[in-house]
Structure formats: structure tokens, C-alpha cells
Amino acid sequence: MARFHRLRVAAVDRLTDDSVALTLAVPPELREEYRHVPGQHLTLRRVADGEEIRRTYSICSPAPDGEAPSTLRVGVRLVEGGAFSTYALKEIGLGDELEVMTPAGRFTLPPAPGLYAAVVGGSGITPVLSIASTLLAREPEARFCLIRSDRTTASTMFLEEVADLKDRFPDRFQLVTALSREEQQAGLPSGRLDRERLSSLLPVLLPVDRVDGWFLCGPYGLVEGAERALRGLGVARSRIHQEIFHVDSGPSASAGASAAPAYSTVTARLDGRGGTWPVQAGESLLDTVLRNRPDAPYACKGGVCGTCRAFLVSGEVRMDRNFALESEETEAGYVLACQSHPVTEKVELDFDR
């Protein structure tokens, strides 16, 4: 069960004009709870003007081999008008304490031999940095190709960390950089990495059909374009993993779906305890559960992070959006509670599975 604990800020490192890396110290008694798989994220929580604000940030530091981590590092990029990112860049300082949820997320790669590749945009580098650095350090038979897109060199997060990977693993780490608003002296011409460009670029860079896992992370448009490019090149859906950081707009999975019943209830099991409550008109199942169980897990409430994933035990729901669950998860019966609305009069969810 995901839980919040207060962790002390051990370092604040400015990465670019609009991004920072926060290093959090984990006390010995909590280290097992913060053991993580490369690619997972943390949810940070604060209360401002009486309102609870939660935001999810991926862990960029390598996952330790053996002992549980004594520190965790996350990257935060400023979002215009962002309530938490503004606070992180302008107010958080050394020694401050933050409320931090234990690690979650399934955009992960446990180290294994093989060839892996990632297409990332902007702050999408954050989880992939943890994935690549952990993989290359632990698995001598693994190779990794990183294709990253940024606006300019000055806006590129974790430049030094990525350069260090290139220096440490020159034969097993391949880096390709595309800048959309700046010409480079060497490398790719400037421009966005859209579907058309990736469709022609990827087969030149590496044997697409021999890549064991593709990891796509960043804004919705980049991830969607990269997925379509890969599917067009014959890559099986099971080898494509994605995590979306920003969704300005996107298709609604509920278009044309059945209307909600006049009266419905949700039964939810959470941390070993269950309850049944009426669903108010228009609210999501997560909101219903939160009114009665404030400890229900969630972060973005936008269908992106997957923190509120629950198993649909019985009944039927419709999801407005889903940018977090893989097709295998939805086929197995998992839903995003923040995006789910009842279609039947009774719905049962299990957050503990």
C-alpha cells in the first residue's frame, strides 16, 4: 500500500533555467519502503491555501543493487502556472521536509540482457535516465539507444548525467539528440521528432526488429507519434512501453459509451478494509472513494500517472481517458479509478491487487 512520509531535502541542483533536481534523504527505517525499480516515480504532496496539491515526478537516480536507497533524486520542470513546480523551483531549499509517497509506476525495466531503446522529449528523460543507468551498470550484456528531443541545448535536462553514461559505456550506450529550435554543429538537423521523421530515422539508427523493449516518454504528441512510427515499422505492441508527462488534449475513451445509471454504488477494498458508498452524479469512482477513504492513492487525476490503478472485481465502468495502463492491464481487468464512471448499478474495486 502506497504511503506518505516526510523526507528531508538533501540537495537542490539547478539543471536549467526552468528545472531543478531534488535529492531526498531516506532515513534507515524507511529505506525498504522506498526501494524502487528503475523507471518508477514519486508523488509529492503539499497544502497551499487550504488545498491539497499532488504531483508526480520520476526518480532519475539509479536503482540500488542490494541495499535499499539512502537517497532519491527527482527532476522537476517548471510548468506555466504550475502550483507545485513553481514552489519547487522558487521555494524549496536545503533541509526542507517534503511529503513523499512511496514509489509507484509500471514504466519500468528490471535489468536484463538485450538491446533496448528510448524516444524521449523534454523532462521525459527523467525515468529513462534511471532505466538506462541502472541497466548498463548492472547488466554487461545490455545495450541502450537513447533518442532525445529538446528545444535547445540550454533547456536540456541532465546533460552531464547523460554525457557521463556515454563516457562510461561508449560501446553499449548510443545517444542521438534532436533540437527543435536550435541548429547543431553535428548530429540531426533541427526539427521535431514526429511520426514521419521517426519512421525514416529509426531503421537507420538501429535494427528496429531486434530491440527487446522500446520506452517512450514525454508529451502526448511525441509519444503518440513514436508509437505509430514503431507500429508502422512492424514492432509488436507488447514491446512498446510508454509514459506521458503532459496531455493538452487527446481522444476520450468514453465517446459513445453507455450513460451512467440513475443510482449506483461502489464497493472498494483498500489496505485490507472495504466499504460501500453511493456514487454522486458526475463524479469519478476515485472521488467517491476519497469522500469516505481519504487514504485512497492518487496523484494527477488526469489518467496519466496510474497511481489510482484498481482491479475491477465486478460491474462495468467507462474510462474517460487512459494514458497510463498498458493494454495487457486493461484486458486483465485493471482500471484508472480517477477516470472511471459506473455503467452498472453496482461496481466493486480492489486497490490492493
C-alpha positions in Angstrom: 0.0 0.0 0.0 1.4 3.4 -1.0 2.0 5.7 1.9 3.3 9.3 2.5 6.4 10.0 4.7 8.2 13.2 5.3 11.7 13.2 3.7 14.4 15.9 4.1 15.7 17.7 1.0 19.5 16.9 0.9 20.3 18.8 -2.3 18.8 21.2 -4.8 20.6 21.3 -8.1 19.7 23.7 -10.8 19.6 21.8 -14.2 18.3 24.6 -16.5 16.7 27.9 -16.1 13.3 26.2 -15.6 14.2 22.9 -14.0 15.8 21.5 -10.8 16.8 18.1 -9.4 15.8 17.5 -5.8 17.7 14.9 -3.7 15.7 13.5 -0.8 17.3 11.7 2.1 15.7 8.5 3.2 16.1 7.6 6.9 17.2 4.0 7.6 13.8 2.9 9.0 12.1 3.9 5.7 14.6 2.6 3.2 12.8 -0.6 2.4 9.6 1.2 1.7 11.4 3.4 -0.9 13.2 0.5 -2.7 12.3 1.1 -6.3 12.5 -0.4 -9.8 14.2 1.8 -12.5 11.5 4.0 -14.1 9.2 4.4 -11.1 8.0 7.7 -9.8 7.3 9.5 -6.5 4.2 11.6 -5.7 4.9 14.8 -3.7 2.2 16.4 -1.7 1.7 19.9 -0.1 -1.1 22.0 1.1 -1.4 25.6 -0.2 -4.3 28.0 0.8 -6.2 25.0 2.3 -6.0 23.0 -0.9 -4.1 19.7 -1.2 -1.8 19.6 -4.2 -0.2 16.4 -5.5 2.3 16.0 -8.3 4.2 13.0 -9.7 7.9 13.1 -10.5 10.0 10.3 -11.8 13.1 9.0 -10.0 16.2 9.8 -12.1 18.8 8.2 -9.8 19.8 4.5 -10.5 18.0 1.8 -8.5 20.5 0.4 -6.0 21.6 -3.2 -6.2 21.4 -4.8 -2.8 20.8 -2.3 -0.1 17.7 -0.1 -0.2 18.3 3.6 -1.2 19.6 6.2 1.2 18.7 9.0 -1.2 16.3 9.5 -4.1 16.6 12.1 -6.8 13.8 13.5 -8.9 13.7 16.1 -11.7 11.2 18.9 -11.7 10.5 21.1 -14.7 8.5 24.4 -14.3 5.0 24.2 -15.8 3.5 27.6 -16.6 1.1 28.3 -13.7 2.1 25.1 -12.0 1.3 25.1 -8.3 3.9 22.6 -7.3 6.6 23.2 -9.9 6.7 26.9 -9.1 7.0 26.1 -5.5 9.8 23.6 -6.2 11.9 26.0 -8.3 11.4 29.1 -6.2 10.9 28.0 -2.6 12.2 24.5 -1.8 15.6 24.7 -0.1 18.2 22.5 1.6 16.9 20.9 4.8 13.2 21.4 4.0 10.9 18.4 4.5 8.5 17.2 1.8 5.6 14.7 2.0 6.6 11.9 -0.4 4.6 8.8 -1.4 6.4 5.5 -1.7 7.5 4.6 -5.2 4.9 3.5 -7.8 4.6 3.1 -11.5 4.9 0.4 -14.2 7.0 2.2 -16.8 9.9 0.0 -15.7 12.8 -2.2 -16.9 14.4 -4.6 -14.5 17.9 -5.1 -15.7 18.2 -7.9 -18.3 20.5 -8.7 -21.3 19.4 -7.4 -24.6 19.1 -4.3 -26.8 16.8 -1.5 -25.6 15.9 1.9 -26.9 14.0 5.0 -25.8 12.5 8.0 -27.5 12.0 10.9 -25.0 11.1 14.5 -25.1 12.0 17.2 -22.6 11.5 16.0 -19.0 10.7 12.6 -20.4 14.4 11.9 -19.9 13.9 11.6 -16.1 12.7 8.0 -15.7 14.7 6.8 -18.8 17.9 8.1 -17.1 17.3 5.8 -14.2 16.4 2.9 -16.5 19.5 3.3 -18.7 22.0 4.0 -15.9 20.8 1.0 -13.9 20.7 -1.3 -16.8 24.1 -0.5 -18.1 25.8 -0.7 -14.7 24.2 -4.0 -13.7 24.0 -5.9 -17.0 27.2 -6.2 -19.0 25.3 -7.9 -21.9 22.8 -5.0 -22.3 22.9 -2.1 -24.8 20.8 1.1 -24.8 20.0 3.6 -27.5 18.6 7.0 -26.3 16.9 9.3 -28.9 16.0 12.5 -27.1 14.3 15.7 -28.3 14.6 19.1 -26.7 14.0 22.7 -27.7 17.6 23.9 -27.2 20.8 22.8 -25.5 20.2 25.3 -22.7 16.8 23.7 -22.0 18.1 20.1 -21.9 17.8 18.4 -18.5 20.5 16.1 -17.2 23.1 17.0 -19.9 26.0 16.0 -17.6 24.4 12.8 -16.4 23.7 11.6 -20.0 27.3 12.6 -21.1 28.6 10.5 -18.2 26.8 7.5 -19.5 28.3 8.0 -22.9 31.8 8.2 -21.3 31.3 5.2 -19.1 29.7 2.9 -21.6 31.0 4.0 -25.1 30.4 0.7 -26.7 27.0 0.0 -25.2 25.3 3.4 -25.0 24.2 5.3 -28.1 22.9 8.9 -27.9 21.1 10.7 -30.6 19.9 14.3 -29.9 17.4 16.4 -31.9 16.8 20.0 -31.1 13.6 21.6 -32.4 14.7 25.3 -32.1 18.5 25.2 -32.5 20.9 24.0 -35.1 23.6 21.6 -34.0 27.2 21.5 -35.4 26.9 17.7 -35.6 24.1 15.3 -35.4 20.5 15.6 -36.6 19.1 18.7 -38.3 16.8 20.8 -36.2 13.1 19.9 -36.1 10.6 18.0 -34.1 10.7 14.2 -33.9 7.3 13.4 -35.4 5.9 10.2 -36.8 7.2 10.7 -40.3 10.7 11.7 -39.2 11.0 8.8 -36.8 9.7 6.3 -39.3 12.7 7.1 -41.6 15.2 7.7 -38.8 14.8 4.7 -36.5 15.8 2.0 -39.1 18.9 3.9 -39.8 20.0 4.1 -36.2 19.5 0.5 -35.1 17.9 -2.8 -36.0 14.3 -2.0 -35.1 13.1 -5.6 -35.2 15.8 -6.7 -32.7 15.1 -4.2 -30.0 13.8 -6.0 -26.9 12.0 -3.1 -25.4 11.0 0.5 -26.6 10.5 3.1 -23.9 8.6 6.3 -25.0 8.3 9.2 -22.6 7.3 12.8 -22.8 4.5 14.9 -24.2 1.4 13.2 -25.6 2.2 14.2 -29.2 5.7 12.8 -29.2 4.7 9.6 -27.5 1.8 9.0 -29.8 3.9 9.8 -32.9 6.7 7.5 -31.8 4.2 4.6 -31.1 2.6 5.0 -34.5 6.0 5.0 -36.2 7.1 1.9 -34.4 3.8 0.1 -35.2 4.2 1.1 -38.8 7.7 -0.5 -38.7 6.2 -3.8 -37.5 7.1 -3.5 -33.8 4.7 -5.6 -31.6 2.6 -3.6 -29.1 4.0 -5.8 -26.3 7.5 -4.4 -26.8 6.4 -0.7 -26.6 6.1 0.9 -23.2 5.0 4.5 -22.7 4.6 7.2 -20.1 3.0 10.5 -20.9 4.1 13.6 -18.9 1.8 16.3 -20.5 -1.6 15.9 -22.1 -3.0 19.0 -23.7 -5.8 17.2 -25.5 -6.5 13.6 -26.5 -9.2 11.2 -27.5 -11.8 10.3 -24.9 -12.2 6.6 -24.4 -15.8 7.2 -23.3 -17.1 8.6 -26.6 -20.4 6.9 -27.4 -20.3 4.9 -24.1 -23.3 3.9 -22.1 -24.8 6.5 -19.8 -24.4 6.2 -16.0 -27.3 4.6 -14.1 -29.7 6.8 -12.1 -28.3 5.3 -8.9 -25.1 3.4 -8.3 -22.8 2.3 -5.6 -19.1 1.5 -5.4 -17.6 -1.1 -3.1 -13.9 -0.6 -2.6 -11.2 -2.7 -0.9 -8.2 -0.6 0.3 -5.4 -1.6 2.6 -7.3 -4.7 3.7 -10.5 -2.8 4.6 -13.7 -2.4 2.5 -16.7 -0.2 2.3 -19.7 0.5 0.0 -20.8 4.1 -0.8 -23.2 5.8 -3.2 -21.7 7.5 -6.3 -22.8 11.1 -6.7 -23.9 12.3 -10.1 -20.9 13.0 -12.4 -18.2 12.1 -10.0 -15.5 9.5 -10.7 -15.2 6.4 -8.6 -12.0 7.7 -7.1 -13.8 10.9 -5.9 -16.5 8.7 -4.3 -13.9 6.6 -2.5 -11.9 9.7 -1.4 -15.0 11.2 0.3 -15.0 8.2 2.6 -11.4 7.0 2.5 -9.0 9.9 2.2 -6.1 7.5 2.1 -7.0 6.3 -1.4 -4.0 6.5 -3.7 -3.9 9.2 -6.4 -1.7 11.8 -7.9 -2.6 13.5 -11.2 -6.3 12.7 -11.6 -5.7 13.1 -15.3 -5.4 9.5 -16.4 -1.6 9.9 -16.8 0.3 8.6 -13.8 -1.5 5.4 -13.0 -1.3 5.8 -9.2 -5.0 5.2 -8.8 -5.0 1.8 -10.6 -7.5 -0.6 -9.2 -8.8 -4.1 -10.2 -12.4 -4.2 -11.4 -13.8 -7.1 -9.4 -17.4 -6.8 -10.6 -19.7 -4.5 -12.5 -18.9 -2.3 -15.5 -17.2 1.1 -15.9 -16.3 3.5 -18.6 -13.0 5.4 -18.5 -12.9 8.9 -19.9 -9.1 8.7 -20.7 -6.3 6.2 -20.2 -2.7 7.3 -20.8 -1.3 5.1 -18.0 -2.4 1.5 -18.3 -1.0 -0.9 -20.9 -3.4 -2.9 -23.0 -2.4 -6.1 -21.1 -3.5 -4.4 -17.8 -6.9 -3.3 -19.1 -7.5 -6.7 -20.6 -6.7 -8.3 -17.2 -9.3 -6.1 -15.6 -7.5 -3.0 -14.2 -8.9 0.5 -14.5 -8.0 4.0 -13.5 -10.3 5.0 -10.7 -9.9 8.7 -11.4 -11.3 8.3 -14.9 -13.9 5.6 -14.2 -17.6 6.1 -14.0 -20.2 3.4 -13.3 -22.2 1.8 -16.1 -23.9 -0.7 -13.8 -25.7 -0.1 -10.6 -23.0 -1.9 -8.6 -19.3 -1.7 -9.1 -16.6 -3.3 -7.0 -12.9 -2.2 -7.0 -9.9 -3.7 -5.3 -7.0 -1.2 -4.8 -4.9 -3.9 -3.1 -4.3 -6.2 -6.0 
